[in-house]
């Protein structure tokens, strides 16, 4: 596995060196173009959503809050 990885790294480095030194010249001969698409008709889906009624309010309550005492070990 290491040998294949090292061989791949060497091939990539040789390719980069060949391009940078001018041994390989890559030039674009034709620009890319997206295909033409014609869309006609159709309709978006419709939904009928029924949700529950939610009422939010507030009230006063008395709650006992516990106390925590931490003592360091000696």
N, CA, C, O and CB atoms as a CASP TS submission, in Angstrom:
PFRMAT TS
TARGET T0000
AUTHOR 0000-0000-0000
METHOD Language model
MODEL 1
PARENT N/A
ATOM      1  N   UNK     1       0.824  -1.185   0.000  1.00  0.00           N
ATOM      2  CA  UNK     1       0.000   0.000   0.000  1.00  0.00           C
ATOM      3  C   UNK     1       0.869   1.248   0.000  1.00  0.00           C
ATOM      4  O   UNK     1       0.588   2.209  -0.716  1.00  0.00           O
ATOM      5  CB  UNK     1      -0.938  -0.002   1.199  1.00  0.00           C
ATOM      6  N   UNK     2       1.930   1.229   0.811  1.00  0.00           N
ATOM      7  CA  UNK     2       2.834   2.380   0.850  1.00  0.00           C
ATOM      8  C   UNK     2       3.529   2.582  -0.486  1.00  0.00           C
ATOM      9  O   UNK     2       3.739   3.715  -0.920  1.00  0.00           O
ATOM     10  CB  UNK     2       3.873   2.204   1.953  1.00  0.00           C
ATOM     11  N   UNK     3       3.884   1.477  -1.137  1.00  0.00           N
ATOM     12  CA  UNK     3       4.582   1.574  -2.422  1.00  0.00           C
ATOM     13  C   UNK     3       3.682   2.213  -3.473  1.00  0.00           C
ATOM     14  O   UNK     3       4.147   3.036  -4.262  1.00  0.00           O
ATOM     15  CB  UNK     3       5.047   0.183  -2.894  1.00  0.00           C
ATOM     16  N   UNK     4       2.415   1.852  -3.497  1.00  0.00           N
ATOM     17  CA  UNK     4       1.484   2.440  -4.451  1.00  0.00           C
ATOM     18  C   UNK     4       1.287   3.920  -4.167  1.00  0.00           C
ATOM     19  O   UNK     4       1.249   4.734  -5.089  1.00  0.00           O
ATOM     20  CB  UNK     4       0.142   1.710  -4.412  1.00  0.00           C
ATOM     21  N   UNK     5       1.163   4.269  -2.898  1.00  0.00           N
ATOM     22  CA  UNK     5       1.008   5.676  -2.514  1.00  0.00           C
ATOM     23  C   UNK     5       2.236   6.483  -2.886  1.00  0.00           C
ATOM     24  O   UNK     5       2.104   7.595  -3.397  1.00  0.00           O
ATOM     25  CB  UNK     5       0.742   5.797  -1.015  1.00  0.00           C
ATOM     26  N   UNK     6       3.422   5.958  -2.644  1.00  0.00           N
ATOM     27  CA  UNK     6       4.652   6.670  -2.995  1.00  0.00           C
ATOM     28  C   UNK     6       4.777   6.817  -4.507  1.00  0.00           C
ATOM     29  O   UNK     6       5.211   7.864  -4.990  1.00  0.00           O
ATOM     30  CB  UNK     6       5.882   5.936  -2.430  1.00  0.00           C
ATOM     31  N   UNK     7       4.405   5.788  -5.260  1.00  0.00           N
ATOM     32  CA  UNK     7       4.442   5.853  -6.716  1.00  0.00           C
ATOM     33  C   UNK     7       3.471   6.919  -7.232  1.00  0.00           C
ATOM     34  O   UNK     7       3.790   7.657  -8.165  1.00  0.00           O
ATOM     35  CB  UNK     7       4.102   4.478  -7.323  1.00  0.00           C
ATOM     36  N   UNK     8       2.304   6.994  -6.630  1.00  0.00           N
ATOM     37  CA  UNK     8       1.331   8.006  -7.014  1.00  0.00           C
ATOM     38  C   UNK     8       1.849   9.412  -6.719  1.00  0.00           C
ATOM     39  O   UNK     8       1.661  10.317  -7.532  1.00  0.00           O
ATOM     40  CB  UNK     8       0.009   7.768  -6.289  1.00  0.00           C
ATOM     41  N   UNK     9       2.489   9.609  -5.583  1.00  0.00           N
ATOM     42  CA  UNK     9       3.060  10.910  -5.225  1.00  0.00           C
ATOM     43  C   UNK     9       4.155  11.289  -6.213  1.00  0.00           C
ATOM     44  O   UNK     9       4.230  12.440  -6.641  1.00  0.00           O
ATOM     45  CB  UNK     9       3.619  10.886  -3.783  1.00  0.00           C
ATOM     46  N   UNK    10       4.994  10.346  -6.573  1.00  0.00           N
ATOM     47  CA  UNK    10       6.081  10.618  -7.525  1.00  0.00           C
ATOM     48  C   UNK    10       5.509  10.991  -8.894  1.00  0.00           C
ATOM     49  O   UNK    10       6.007  11.913  -9.540  1.00  0.00           O
ATOM     50  CB  UNK    10       7.017   9.385  -7.653  1.00  0.00           C
ATOM     51  N   UNK    11       4.470  10.286  -9.339  1.00  0.00           N
ATOM     52  CA  UNK    11       3.852  10.592 -10.634  1.00  0.00           C
ATOM     53  C   UNK    11       3.246  11.992 -10.625  1.00  0.00           C
ATOM     54  O   UNK    11       3.372  12.724 -11.607  1.00  0.00           O
ATOM     55  CB  UNK    11       2.771   9.549 -10.977  1.00  0.00           C
ATOM     56  N   UNK    12       2.599  12.368  -9.544  1.00  0.00           N
ATOM     57  CA  UNK    12       2.012  13.707  -9.442  1.00  0.00           C
ATOM     58  C   UNK    12       3.109  14.765  -9.445  1.00  0.00           C
ATOM     59  O   UNK    12       2.975  15.786 -10.119  1.00  0.00           O
ATOM     60  CB  UNK    12       1.151  13.832  -8.166  1.00  0.00           C
ATOM     61  N   UNK    13       4.184  14.541  -8.709  1.00  0.00           N
ATOM     62  CA  UNK    13       5.284  15.502  -8.676  1.00  0.00           C
ATOM     63  C   UNK    13       5.962  15.635 -10.037  1.00  0.00           C
ATOM     64  O   UNK    13       6.324  16.741 -10.438  1.00  0.00           O
ATOM     65  CB  UNK    13       6.306  15.092  -7.627  1.00  0.00           C
ATOM     66  N   UNK    14       6.137  14.537 -10.743  1.00  0.00           N
ATOM     67  CA  UNK    14       6.722  14.593 -12.087  1.00  0.00           C
ATOM     68  C   UNK    14       5.794  15.356 -13.024  1.00  0.00           C
ATOM     69  O   UNK    14       6.266  16.140 -13.847  1.00  0.00           O
ATOM     70  CB  UNK    14       6.989  13.166 -12.635  1.00  0.00           C
ATOM     71  N   UNK    15       4.503  15.145 -12.918  1.00  0.00           N
ATOM     72  CA  UNK    15       3.534  15.864 -13.740  1.00  0.00           C
ATOM     73  C   UNK    15       3.556  17.359 -13.475  1.00  0.00           C
ATOM     74  O   UNK    15       3.499  18.156 -14.411  1.00  0.00           O
ATOM     75  CB  UNK    15       2.145  15.324 -13.497  1.00  0.00           C
ATOM     76  N   UNK    16       3.639  17.748 -12.206  1.00  0.00           N
ATOM     77  CA  UNK    16       3.712  19.167 -11.851  1.00  0.00           C
ATOM     78  C   UNK    16       5.000  19.779 -12.380  1.00  0.00           C
ATOM     79  O   UNK    16       4.994  20.894 -12.903  1.00  0.00           O
ATOM     80  CB  UNK    16       3.620  19.353 -10.325  1.00  0.00           C
ATOM     81  N   UNK    17       6.096  19.055 -12.244  1.00  0.00           N
ATOM     82  CA  UNK    17       7.379  19.564 -12.740  1.00  0.00           C
ATOM     83  C   UNK    17       7.351  19.696 -14.263  1.00  0.00           C
ATOM     84  O   UNK    17       7.873  20.674 -14.797  1.00  0.00           O
ATOM     85  CB  UNK    17       8.537  18.636 -12.306  1.00  0.00           C
ATOM     86  N   UNK    18       6.759  18.744 -14.969  1.00  0.00           N
ATOM     87  CA  UNK    18       6.699  18.800 -16.431  1.00  0.00           C
ATOM     88  C   UNK    18       5.866  19.983 -16.905  1.00  0.00           C
ATOM     89  O   UNK    18       6.227  20.640 -17.882  1.00  0.00           O
ATOM     90  CB  UNK    18       6.123  17.498 -16.991  1.00  0.00           C
ATOM     91  N   UNK    19       4.772  20.260 -16.237  1.00  0.00           N
ATOM     92  CA  UNK    19       3.938  21.408 -16.602  1.00  0.00           C
ATOM     93  C   UNK    19       4.654  22.715 -16.303  1.00  0.00           C
ATOM     94  O   UNK    19       4.631  23.636 -17.119  1.00  0.00           O
ATOM     95  CB  UNK    19       2.599  21.361 -15.858  1.00  0.00           C
ATOM     96  N   UNK    20       5.294  22.804 -15.130  1.00  0.00           N
ATOM     97  CA  UNK    20       5.962  24.059 -14.754  1.00  0.00           C
ATOM     98  C   UNK    20       7.190  24.337 -15.606  1.00  0.00           C
ATOM     99  O   UNK    20       7.532  25.502 -15.811  1.00  0.00           O
ATOM    100  CB  UNK    20       6.360  24.021 -13.290  1.00  0.00           C
ATOM    101  N   UNK    21       7.866  23.310 -16.108  1.00  0.00           N
ATOM    102  CA  UNK    21       9.048  23.507 -16.945  1.00  0.00           C
ATOM    103  C   UNK    21       8.706  23.669 -18.429  1.00  0.00           C
ATOM    104  O   UNK    21       9.587  23.970 -19.234  1.00  0.00           O
ATOM    105  CB  UNK    21       9.997  22.343 -16.770  1.00  0.00           C
ATOM    106  N   UNK    22       7.458  23.476 -18.790  1.00  0.00           N
ATOM    107  CA  UNK    22       7.036  23.684 -20.164  1.00  0.00           C
ATOM    108  C   UNK    22       7.086  22.450 -21.027  1.00  0.00           C
ATOM    109  O   UNK    22       6.887  22.562 -22.237  1.00  0.00           O
ATOM    110  CB  UNK    22       7.862  24.722 -20.775  1.00  0.00           C
ATOM    111  N   UNK    23       7.337  21.290 -20.486  1.00  0.00           N
ATOM    112  CA  UNK    23       7.333  20.065 -21.271  1.00  0.00           C
ATOM    113  C   UNK    23       5.916  19.675 -21.684  1.00  0.00           C
ATOM    114  O   UNK    23       5.713  19.042 -22.720  1.00  0.00           O
ATOM    115  CB  UNK    23       7.981  18.932 -20.484  1.00  0.00           C
ATOM    116  N   UNK    24       4.942  20.060 -20.864  1.00  0.00           N
ATOM    117  CA  UNK    24       3.546  19.785 -21.167  1.00  0.00           C
ATOM    118  C   UNK    24       2.818  21.120 -21.184  1.00  0.00           C
ATOM    119  O   UNK    24       2.944  21.912 -20.249  1.00  0.00           O
ATOM    120  CB  UNK    24       2.907  18.792 -20.127  1.00  0.00           C
ATOM    121  N   UNK    25       2.059  21.370 -22.242  1.00  0.00           N
ATOM    122  CA  UNK    25       1.300  22.600 -22.358  1.00  0.00           C
ATOM    123  C   UNK    25      -0.176  22.239 -22.481  1.00  0.00           C
ATOM    124  O   UNK    25      -0.573  21.533 -23.407  1.00  0.00           O
ATOM    125  CB  UNK    25       1.779  23.449 -23.574  1.00  0.00           C
ATOM    126  N   UNK    26      -0.976  22.721 -21.555  1.00  0.00           N
ATOM    127  CA  UNK    26      -2.404  22.451 -21.567  1.00  0.00           C
ATOM    128  C   UNK    26      -3.106  23.755 -21.911  1.00  0.00           C
ATOM    129  O   UNK    26      -2.961  24.754 -21.206  1.00  0.00           O
ATOM    130  CB  UNK    26      -2.898  21.875 -20.191  1.00  0.00           C
ATOM    131  N   UNK    27      -3.871  23.742 -23.003  1.00  0.00           N
ATOM    132  CA  UNK    27      -4.622  24.943 -23.386  1.00  0.00           C
ATOM    133  C   UNK    27      -6.052  24.543 -23.707  1.00  0.00           C
ATOM    134  O   UNK    27      -6.311  23.458 -24.228  1.00  0.00           O
ATOM    135  CB  UNK    27      -3.961  25.661 -24.606  1.00  0.00           C
ATOM    136  N   UNK    28      -6.967  25.433 -23.389  1.00  0.00           N
ATOM    137  CA  UNK    28      -8.376  25.168 -23.608  1.00  0.00           C
ATOM    138  C   UNK    28      -8.723  25.491 -25.056  1.00  0.00           C
ATOM    139  O   UNK    28      -8.422  26.584 -25.536  1.00  0.00           O
ATOM    140  CB  UNK    28      -9.253  25.987 -22.631  1.00  0.00           C
ATOM    141  N   UNK    29      -9.350  24.552 -25.753  1.00  0.00           N
ATOM    142  CA  UNK    29      -9.673  24.751 -27.162  1.00  0.00           C
ATOM    143  C   UNK    29     -11.134  25.124 -27.378  1.00  0.00           C
ATOM    144  O   UNK    29     -11.474  25.663 -28.431  1.00  0.00           O
ATOM    145  CB  UNK    29      -9.348  23.504 -27.946  1.00  0.00           C
ATOM    146  N   UNK    30     -11.993  24.856 -26.426  1.00  0.00           N
ATOM    147  CA  UNK    30     -13.406  25.179 -26.564  1.00  0.00           C
ATOM    148  C   UNK    30     -13.955  25.500 -25.178  1.00  0.00           C
ATOM    149  O   UNK    30     -13.620  24.816 -24.211  1.00  0.00           O
ATOM    150  CB  UNK    30     -14.198  24.004 -27.231  1.00  0.00           C
ATOM    151  N   UNK    31     -14.795  26.529 -25.068  1.00  0.00           N
ATOM    152  CA  UNK    31     -15.371  26.890 -23.777  1.00  0.00           C
ATOM    153  C   UNK    31     -16.543  25.962 -23.461  1.00  0.00           C
ATOM    154  O   UNK    31     -17.179  25.410 -24.358  1.00  0.00           O
ATOM    155  CB  UNK    31     -15.831  28.372 -23.774  1.00  0.00           C
ATOM    156  N   UNK    32     -16.805  25.806 -22.189  1.00  0.00           N
ATOM    157  CA  UNK    32     -17.914  24.960 -21.755  1.00  0.00           C
ATOM    158  C   UNK    32     -19.227  25.709 -21.935  1.00  0.00           C
ATOM    159  O   UNK    32     -19.262  26.939 -21.879  1.00  0.00           O
ATOM    160  CB  UNK    32     -17.733  24.523 -20.280  1.00  0.00           C
ATOM    161  N   UNK    33     -20.301  24.964 -22.150  1.00  0.00           N
ATOM    162  CA  UNK    33     -21.609  25.568 -22.348  1.00  0.00           C
ATOM    163  C   UNK    33     -22.659  24.676 -21.719  1.00  0.00           C
ATOM    164  O   UNK    33     -22.640  23.459 -21.898  1.00  0.00           O
ATOM    165  CB  UNK    33     -21.903  25.792 -23.851  1.00  0.00           C
ATOM    166  N   UNK    34     -23.584  25.292 -20.973  1.00  0.00           N
ATOM    167  CA  UNK    34     -24.662  24.534 -20.363  1.00  0.00           C
ATOM    168  C   UNK    34     -25.709  24.178 -21.409  1.00  0.00           C
ATOM    169  O   UNK    34     -25.891  24.921 -22.372  1.00  0.00           O
ATOM    170  CB  UNK    34     -25.297  25.326 -19.214  1.00  0.00           C
ATOM    171  N   UNK    35     -26.395  23.062 -21.239  1.00  0.00           N
ATOM    172  CA  UNK    35     -27.421  22.694 -22.212  1.00  0.00           C
ATOM    173  C   UNK    35     -28.622  23.637 -22.117  1.00  0.00           C
ATOM    174  O   UNK    35     -28.898  24.196 -21.055  1.00  0.00           O
ATOM    175  CB  UNK    35     -27.868  21.237 -21.994  1.00  0.00           C
ATOM    176  N   UNK    36     -29.330  23.808 -23.234  1.00  0.00           N
ATOM    177  CA  UNK    36     -30.531  24.635 -23.268  1.00  0.00           C
ATOM    178  C   UNK    36     -31.703  23.801 -22.754  1.00  0.00           C
ATOM    179  O   UNK    36     -31.909  22.665 -23.183  1.00  0.00           O
ATOM    180  CB  UNK    36     -30.811  25.174 -24.713  1.00  0.00           C
ATOM    181  N   UNK    37     -32.462  24.382 -21.833  1.00  0.00           N
ATOM    182  CA  UNK    37     -33.598  23.681 -21.237  1.00  0.00           C
ATOM    183  C   UNK    37     -34.828  24.562 -21.387  1.00  0.00           C
ATOM    184  O   UNK    37     -34.780  25.751 -21.071  1.00  0.00           O
ATOM    185  CB  UNK    37     -33.334  23.333 -19.731  1.00  0.00           C
ATOM    186  N   UNK    38     -35.921  23.997 -21.863  1.00  0.00           N
ATOM    187  CA  UNK    38     -37.170  24.725 -22.028  1.00  0.00           C
ATOM    188  C   UNK    38     -38.205  24.105 -21.100  1.00  0.00           C
ATOM    189  O   UNK    38     -38.527  22.923 -21.222  1.00  0.00           O
ATOM    190  CB  UNK    38     -37.655  24.699 -23.515  1.00  0.00           C
ATOM    191  N   UNK    39     -38.725  24.899 -20.174  1.00  0.00           N
ATOM    192  CA  UNK    39     -39.690  24.409 -19.193  1.00  0.00           C
ATOM    193  C   UNK    39     -41.023  25.100 -19.446  1.00  0.00           C
ATOM    194  O   UNK    39     -41.090  26.328 -19.491  1.00  0.00           O
ATOM    195  CB  UNK    39     -39.195  24.660 -17.730  1.00  0.00           C
ATOM    196  N   UNK    40     -42.075  24.320 -19.609  1.00  0.00           N
ATOM    197  CA  UNK    40     -43.411  24.872 -19.837  1.00  0.00           C
ATOM    198  C   UNK    40     -44.406  24.167 -18.935  1.00  0.00           C
ATOM    199  O   UNK    40     -44.280  22.977 -18.648  1.00  0.00           O
ATOM    200  CB  UNK    40     -43.828  24.732 -21.325  1.00  0.00           C
ATOM    201  N   UNK    41     -45.401  24.932 -18.495  1.00  0.00           N
ATOM    202  CA  UNK    41     -46.501  24.353 -17.726  1.00  0.00           C
ATOM    203  C   UNK    41     -46.085  23.916 -16.330  1.00  0.00           C
ATOM    204  O   UNK    41     -45.059  24.335 -15.796  1.00  0.00           O
ATOM    205  CB  UNK    41     -47.077  23.179 -18.465  1.00  0.00           C
ATOM    206  N   UNK    42     -46.910  23.070 -15.770  1.00  0.00           N
ATOM    207  CA  UNK    42     -46.647  22.565 -14.437  1.00  0.00           C
ATOM    208  C   UNK    42     -47.351  23.398 -13.380  1.00  0.00           C
ATOM    209  O   UNK    42     -47.882  24.466 -13.683  1.00  0.00           O
ATOM    210  CB  UNK    42     -45.160  22.537 -14.173  1.00  0.00           C
ATOM    211  N   UNK    43     -47.360  22.926 -12.161  1.00  0.00           N
ATOM    212  CA  UNK    43     -47.986  23.636 -11.051  1.00  0.00           C
ATOM    213  C   UNK    43     -47.301  23.221  -9.760  1.00  0.00           C
ATOM    214  O   UNK    43     -46.849  22.086  -9.607  1.00  0.00           O
ATOM    215  CB  UNK    43     -49.516  23.349 -10.986  1.00  0.00           C
ATOM    216  N   UNK    44     -47.237  24.158  -8.850  1.00  0.00           N
ATOM    217  CA  UNK    44     -46.673  23.863  -7.535  1.00  0.00           C
ATOM    218  C   UNK    44     -47.694  23.059  -6.726  1.00  0.00           C
ATOM    219  O   UNK    44     -48.895  23.242  -6.922  1.00  0.00           O
ATOM    220  CB  UNK    44     -46.277  25.178  -6.785  1.00  0.00           C
ATOM    221  N   UNK    45     -47.258  22.185  -5.833  1.00  0.00           N
ATOM    222  CA  UNK    45     -48.209  21.420  -5.029  1.00  0.00           C
ATOM    223  C   UNK    45     -48.929  22.321  -4.027  1.00  0.00           C
ATOM    224  O   UNK    45     -48.384  23.335  -3.590  1.00  0.00           O
ATOM    225  CB  UNK    45     -47.491  20.280  -4.294  1.00  0.00           C
ATOM    226  N   UNK    46     -50.141  21.948  -3.671  1.00  0.00           N
ATOM    227  CA  UNK    46     -50.929  22.690  -2.693  1.00  0.00           C
ATOM    228  C   UNK    46     -51.106  21.827  -1.449  1.00  0.00           C
ATOM    229  O   UNK    46     -51.220  20.605  -1.538  1.00  0.00           O
ATOM    230  CB  UNK    46     -52.312  23.108  -3.283  1.00  0.00           C
ATOM    231  N   UNK    47     -51.126  22.478  -0.288  1.00  0.00           N
ATOM    232  CA  UNK    47     -51.264  21.763   0.978  1.00  0.00           C
ATOM    233  C   UNK    47     -52.332  22.436   1.827  1.00  0.00           C
ATOM    234  O   UNK    47     -52.470  23.659   1.804  1.00  0.00           O
ATOM    235  CB  UNK    47     -49.914  21.712   1.737  1.00  0.00           C
ATOM    236  N   UNK    48     -53.077  21.648   2.568  1.00  0.00           N
ATOM    237  CA  UNK    48     -54.033  22.151   3.544  1.00  0.00           C
ATOM    238  C   UNK    48     -53.546  21.670   4.908  1.00  0.00           C
ATOM    239  O   UNK    48     -53.638  20.482   5.220  1.00  0.00           O
ATOM    240  CB  UNK    48     -55.512  21.661   3.237  1.00  0.00           C
ATOM    241  N   UNK    49     -53.029  22.591   5.718  1.00  0.00           N
ATOM    242  CA  UNK    49     -52.412  22.237   6.990  1.00  0.00           C
ATOM    243  C   UNK    49     -53.283  22.736   8.134  1.00  0.00           C
ATOM    244  O   UNK    49     -53.638  23.914   8.192  1.00  0.00           O
ATOM    245  CB  UNK    49     -50.986  22.823   7.094  1.00  0.00           C
ATOM    246  N   UNK    50     -53.621  21.831   9.038  1.00  0.00           N
ATOM    247  CA  UNK    50     -54.388  22.198  10.223  1.00  0.00           C
ATOM    248  C   UNK    50     -53.511  21.941  11.442  1.00  0.00           C
ATOM    249  O   UNK    50     -53.005  20.836  11.634  1.00  0.00           O
ATOM    250  CB  UNK    50     -55.737  21.394  10.310  1.00  0.00           C
ATOM    251  N   UNK    51     -53.337  22.968  12.258  1.00  0.00           N
ATOM    252  CA  UNK    51     -52.499  22.831  13.444  1.00  0.00           C
ATOM    253  C   UNK    51     -53.328  23.047  14.703  1.00  0.00           C
ATOM    254  O   UNK    51     -54.446  23.559  14.648  1.00  0.00           O
ATOM    255  CB  UNK    51     -51.325  23.824  13.398  1.00  0.00           C
ATOM    256  N   UNK    52     -52.768  22.654  15.819  1.00  0.00           N
ATOM    257  CA  UNK    52     -53.440  22.832  17.102  1.00  0.00           C
ATOM    258  C   UNK    52     -53.331  24.291  17.543  1.00  0.00           C
ATOM    259  O   UNK    52     -52.398  25.003  17.171  1.00  0.00           O
ATOM    260  CB  UNK    52     -52.836  21.890  18.174  1.00  0.00           C
ATOM    261  N   UNK    53     -54.307  24.716  18.345  1.00  0.00           N
ATOM    262  CA  UNK    53     -54.249  26.058  18.908  1.00  0.00           C
ATOM    263  C   UNK    53     -53.360  26.026  20.148  1.00  0.00           C
ATOM    264  O   UNK    53     -53.571  25.214  21.049  1.00  0.00           O
ATOM    265  CB  UNK    53     -55.676  26.588  19.252  1.00  0.00           C
ATOM    266  N   UNK    54     -52.387  26.896  20.189  1.00  0.00           N
ATOM    267  CA  UNK    54     -51.446  26.941  21.299  1.00  0.00           C
ATOM    268  C   UNK    54     -51.579  28.299  21.965  1.00  0.00           C
ATOM    269  O   UNK    54     -51.456  29.338  21.317  1.00  0.00           O
ATOM    270  CB  UNK    54     -49.980  26.683  20.821  1.00  0.00           C
ATOM    271  N   UNK    55     -51.834  28.277  23.278  1.00  0.00           N
ATOM    272  CA  UNK    55     -51.880  29.536  24.017  1.00  0.00           C
ATOM    273  C   UNK    55     -50.744  29.525  25.033  1.00  0.00           C
ATOM    274  O   UNK    55     -50.525  28.539  25.736  1.00  0.00           O
ATOM    275  CB  UNK    55     -53.271  29.741  24.720  1.00  0.00           C
ATOM    276  N   UNK    56     -50.035  30.631  25.093  1.00  0.00           N
ATOM    277  CA  UNK    56     -48.878  30.748  25.978  1.00  0.00           C
ATOM    278  C   UNK    56     -49.196  31.799  27.016  1.00  0.00           C
ATOM    279  O   UNK    56     -49.647  32.897  26.690  1.00  0.00           O
ATOM    280  CB  UNK    56     -47.579  31.110  25.189  1.00  0.00           C
ATOM    281  N   UNK    57     -48.955  31.452  28.282  1.00  0.00           N
ATOM    282  CA  UNK    57     -49.216  32.394  29.379  1.00  0.00           C
ATOM    283  C   UNK    57     -48.167  32.230  30.456  1.00  0.00           C
ATOM    284  O   UNK    57     -47.173  31.526  30.282  1.00  0.00           O
ATOM    285  CB  UNK    57     -50.625  32.183  29.970  1.00  0.00           C
ATOM    286  N   UNK    58     -48.408  32.896  31.572  1.00  0.00           N
ATOM    287  CA  UNK    58     -47.478  32.778  32.694  1.00  0.00           C
ATOM    288  C   UNK    58     -48.257  32.768  33.994  1.00  0.00           C
ATOM    289  O   UNK    58     -49.383  33.261  34.066  1.00  0.00           O
ATOM    290  CB  UNK    58     -46.446  33.931  32.688  1.00  0.00           C
ATOM    291  N   UNK    59     -47.637  32.194  35.027  1.00  0.00           N
ATOM    292  CA  UNK    59     -48.220  32.181  36.355  1.00  0.00           C
ATOM    293  C   UNK    59     -47.090  32.202  37.373  1.00  0.00           C
ATOM    294  O   UNK    59     -45.968  31.802  37.063  1.00  0.00           O
ATOM    295  CB  UNK    59     -49.138  30.942  36.557  1.00  0.00           C
ATOM    296  N   UNK    60     -47.368  32.653  38.555  1.00  0.00           N
ATOM    297  CA  UNK    60     -46.365  32.732  39.623  1.00  0.00           C
ATOM    298  C   UNK    60     -46.421  31.460  40.467  1.00  0.00           C
ATOM    299  O   UNK    60     -47.496  31.014  40.867  1.00  0.00           O
ATOM    300  CB  UNK    60     -46.596  33.992  40.515  1.00  0.00           C
ATOM    301  N   UNK    61     -45.266  30.892  40.727  1.00  0.00           N
ATOM    302  CA  UNK    61     -45.142  29.682  41.544  1.00  0.00           C
ATOM    303  C   UNK    61     -43.993  29.869  42.525  1.00  0.00           C
ATOM    304  O   UNK    61     -43.039  30.594  42.242  1.00  0.00           O
ATOM    305  CB  UNK    61     -44.914  28.417  40.656  1.00  0.00           C
ATOM    306  N   UNK    62     -44.086  29.215  43.674  1.00  0.00           N
ATOM    307  CA  UNK    62     -43.008  29.208  44.650  1.00  0.00           C
ATOM    308  C   UNK    62     -42.326  27.842  44.549  1.00  0.00           C
ATOM    309  O   UNK    62     -42.961  26.800  44.714  1.00  0.00           O
ATOM    310  CB  UNK    62     -43.542  29.491  46.114  1.00  0.00           C
ATOM    311  N   UNK    63     -41.011  27.872  44.273  1.00  0.00           N
ATOM    312  CA  UNK    63     -40.262  26.640  44.083  1.00  0.00           C
ATOM    313  C   UNK    63     -39.101  26.631  45.058  1.00  0.00           C
ATOM    314  O   UNK    63     -38.373  27.618  45.173  1.00  0.00           O
ATOM    315  CB  UNK    63     -39.763  26.500  42.619  1.00  0.00           C
ATOM    316  N   UNK    64     -38.922  25.513  45.768  1.00  0.00           N
ATOM    317  CA  UNK    64     -37.789  25.369  46.679  1.00  0.00           C
ATOM    318  C   UNK    64     -36.563  25.000  45.862  1.00  0.00           C
ATOM    319  O   UNK    64     -36.574  24.017  45.122  1.00  0.00           O
ATOM    320  CB  UNK    64     -38.073  24.298  47.781  1.00  0.00           C
ATOM    321  N   UNK    65     -35.502  25.795  46.000  1.00  0.00           N
ATOM    322  CA  UNK    65     -34.273  25.555  45.263  1.00  0.00           C
ATOM    323  C   UNK    65     -33.248  24.958  46.213  1.00  0.00           C
ATOM    324  O   UNK    65     -32.969  25.555  47.253  1.00  0.00           O
ATOM    325  CB  UNK    65     -33.741  26.861  44.615  1.00  0.00           C
ATOM    326  N   UNK    66     -32.679  23.809  45.897  1.00  0.00           N
ATOM    327  CA  UNK    66     -31.705  23.203  46.800  1.00  0.00           C
ATOM    328  C   UNK    66     -30.394  23.996  46.796  1.00  0.00           C
ATOM    329  O   UNK    66     -30.035  24.635  45.806  1.00  0.00           O
ATOM    330  CB  UNK    66     -31.445  21.737  46.402  1.00  0.00           C
ATOM    331  N   UNK    67     -29.705  23.935  47.911  1.00  0.00           N
ATOM    332  CA  UNK    67     -28.394  24.579  48.012  1.00  0.00           C
ATOM    333  C   UNK    67     -27.318  23.495  47.930  1.00  0.00           C
ATOM    334  O   UNK    67     -27.519  22.361  48.365  1.00  0.00           O
ATOM    335  CB  UNK    67     -28.265  25.405  49.346  1.00  0.00           C
ATOM    336  N   UNK    68     -26.171  23.875  47.362  1.00  0.00           N
ATOM    337  CA  UNK    68     -25.076  22.945  47.216  1.00  0.00           C
ATOM    338  C   UNK    68     -23.859  23.539  47.892  1.00  0.00           C
ATOM    339  O   UNK    68     -23.464  24.667  47.595  1.00  0.00           O
ATOM    340  CB  UNK    68     -24.796  22.632  45.730  1.00  0.00           C
ATOM    341  N   UNK    69     -23.259  22.780  48.805  1.00  0.00           N
ATOM    342  CA  UNK    69     -22.035  23.194  49.477  1.00  0.00           C
ATOM    343  C   UNK    69     -20.917  22.267  49.042  1.00  0.00           C
ATOM    344  O   UNK    69     -21.041  21.045  49.127  1.00  0.00           O
ATOM    345  CB  UNK    69     -22.204  23.182  51.026  1.00  0.00           C
ATOM    346  N   UNK    70     -19.815  22.858  48.571  1.00  0.00           N
ATOM    347  CA  UNK    70     -18.672  22.077  48.109  1.00  0.00           C
ATOM    348  C   UNK    70     -17.517  22.347  49.057  1.00  0.00           C
ATOM    349  O   UNK    70     -17.155  23.500  49.293  1.00  0.00           O
ATOM    350  CB  UNK    70     -18.288  22.429  46.628  1.00  0.00           C
ATOM    351  N   UNK    71     -16.943  21.287  49.596  1.00  0.00           N
ATOM    352  CA  UNK    71     -15.791  21.414  50.476  1.00  0.00           C
ATOM    353  C   UNK    71     -14.598  20.736  49.816  1.00  0.00           C
ATOM    354  O   UNK    71     -14.692  19.599  49.354  1.00  0.00           O
ATOM    355  CB  UNK    71     -16.082  20.797  51.876  1.00  0.00           C
ATOM    356  N   UNK    72     -13.495  21.435  49.778  1.00  0.00           N
ATOM    357  CA  UNK    72     -12.270  20.886  49.201  1.00  0.00           C
ATOM    358  C   UNK    72     -11.692  19.816  50.135  1.00  0.00           C
ATOM    359  O   UNK    72     -11.776  19.952  51.355  1.00  0.00           O
ATOM    360  CB  UNK    72     -11.228  22.015  48.947  1.00  0.00           C
ATOM    361  N   UNK    73     -11.108  18.758  49.569  1.00  0.00           N
ATOM    362  CA  UNK    73     -10.497  17.746  50.436  1.00  0.00           C
ATOM    363  C   UNK    73      -9.248  18.296  51.111  1.00  0.00           C
ATOM    364  O   UNK    73      -8.549  19.135  50.544  1.00  0.00           O
ATOM    365  CB  UNK    73     -10.148  16.484  49.632  1.00  0.00           C
ATOM    366  N   UNK    74      -8.973  17.827  52.313  1.00  0.00           N
ATOM    367  CA  UNK    74      -7.813  18.311  53.057  1.00  0.00           C
ATOM    368  C   UNK    74      -6.630  17.416  52.898  1.00  0.00           C
ATOM    369  O   UNK    74      -5.571  17.687  53.464  1.00  0.00           O
ATOM    370  CB  UNK    74      -8.138  18.449  54.503  1.00  0.00           C
TER
END
